[in-house]
């Protein structure tokens, strides 16, 4: 995963559970990376796993989110 200049990255805000914040801090300390970098690595790994197990099929002109369907209950 390439490291980019932080001033060029988009700013996002998320509401995380207390447990998630604790895990994020633990990972950040253990990996010696910022919390933002841990989030990037985590999403990259999850994305690769989704592709690996066929839940994401990336093709030209297709949006990954089109592969997911959320129906009404």
Buried (B, 14 or more C-beta within 10 A) or exposed (E): EEEEEEEEEEEEEEEEEEEEEEBBEEBBEEEEBEEBBBBBBEEEEEEEEBEEEEEBEEEEEEEEEEEEEEEEE
